[in-house]
Amino acid sequence: MNVFADTADIGQTLGPIQLLRAQLAAINVSDLSTRIPQPPGRGEIAQLVRTINHTLGRLEQAKASTERALQRQRQFASDASHELRTPLAGLRVRLEEAQMHPCVTDLPDLIGHALEDLDRVQDIMTDLLLLARLGATVPQATQHVDLTNLIRTEISRRTDLHPAVLNLADRVVVDAVPGQIARVLTNLLDNAQRHATSQVRVRLRHSATHAELAVSDDGDGVPPADRERIFQRFVRLDAARSRDRGGTGLGLAIARDIATAHHGTLHVHQAAIGGASFILRLPLSAPA
């Protein structure tokens, strides 16, 4: 038995492992972009290094994703607190004025404005809860939804200033959560009614694979630079006007999240009638 030869073989094996351990120990947890130099060949050490580098890459991606999620959460909490503070502050001012001057307070007017402020708070809280549910990992059960019937039913329930002009293909069926798709339609119609001058149009058609719903108005439209930004939470291109007209700043964000959850898309373009056209695309149901 050659003890010296065996000792040399062990040294050749342990040397790379000790070097690998030192390189791993030198990696900073706050910076996972470092990679271990890849040794040549296809030996066990080379395969181990490839596996480690692959794992480091996945950890780096997971860390970046977590940081983005935390940043969105912090921004969302900040925006939500700001949006809730506005109606609550208005309510407090009105109540304090009534307390200081009870004899000259118009009680019906005070109650009316107070209820408006509380309605706004309730609307914001309802939308925040819906966004939280949309972000949950447990999917809701979908079913076959005839978009043509759903659109006709939802519009028949509305009493809008500008009656919607419909152009609907027959029997356009998707797999969806009916209440959520109805919410998308409601949000798009509410947005169109707020900005329309005289016209709102709803068009439904389909291709071989997708349904396409377009809700258009003849208002001012959306500048190209803002066509993605308006889907962010609490973003308004005209904040004061949107608040006066009852918008919470969450409607388009909710609509986009619902579209994404249904493997679809929601974008805004220039409408043929001059304003904005919001286009929802959803996969058609598979043939029975």
C-alpha positions, 0 to 999 in steps of 0.5 A, a space after each residue: 500500500 502506497 501511503 504517500 500516493 493515497 495522501 497525494 490523491 486526497 490532497 488533490 481532491 481536498 484542495 479544490 474543495 477548500 478553495 471552493 469553500 473559501 470562495 463561497 464564504 467570501 460571497 456577500 449576502 447583500 450582493 449575490 451577483 458574484 459567481 465562482 470561477 468555472 473550472 474546466 472539464 466535466 468532473 464532480 467539482 466542475 458540476 458542483 460549481 455549475 450547480 452552485 452558480 445556478 443556485 446563486 443566480 436563482 437566489 439573486 433573482 428571488 432577492 430582487 423580486 422580493 425587494 421589488 415587492 417590498 418597494 411596491 408594498 411600501 409605496 402602496 401603503 403610502 399612497 393608500 394612507 394619503 388617499 384615505 387621509 384626504 376625505 377624512 380630513 375634509 370630514 373633520 374640517 366640516 365637523 369642527 366648523 359645525 362644532 364651533 358655529 352650531 347656530 349657523 350650521 346647515 345640518 342637511 348640507 353638513 350631513 350630505 357632505 359627510 356622507 359623501 366623504 364616508 362614501 369615498 372612504 368606503 369605495 377606497 377600502 372596497 377597492 383595496 380589499 379587492 386588490 388584496 384578493 387579486 394578489 392572493 395565490 389561491 385562484 377562484 373557480 372559472 366558468 364559461 362566460 358569454 361576454 355578449 350576454 354579460 355586457 348587455 346585462 351590465 349595461 342594462 343596469 346602468 343609468 349613464 349620462 351618455 348611453 353606450 352605443 353597442 357593437 357586439 359579436 354574438 356568443 363570445 365565450 371565455 373562461 373567467 370569474 363572471 363577477 371579476 369580468 363584470 367589474 372590469 367592464 364597470 370600471 372601464 365604463 365608469 372611466 369612459 363616462 367621466 371623460 366622455 364629451 358626448 359618446 361612449 362606445 362598446 365593441 366586442 369581437 373575437 379572433 381565432 384565439 381571443 376575445 377583444 372588448 373595447 370601451 371608447 369615449 370621445 374625451 381628451 384621450 390619454 397621451 402616449 407617455 401616460 398610457 402605462 402609468 395610468 394603470 398604476 395604483 392611485 395614479 390620476 392624470 388630473 387628480 382634482 377632476 378625478 376626485 370631484 367626479 368620484 374616482 378612487 384612482 384604483 379602477 384601472 389598476 384593478 381592471 389590469 390586475 383582473 385581466 392579468 389574472 385571466 391570462 389576458 391584457 388591458 391597454 389603452 389606445 387612441 379611439 376612432 372617435 377622438 378620446 381613449 379606447 381601453 382594449 381588453 383581450 382574453 383567451 377564448 374558451 376551448 371548444 367543447 
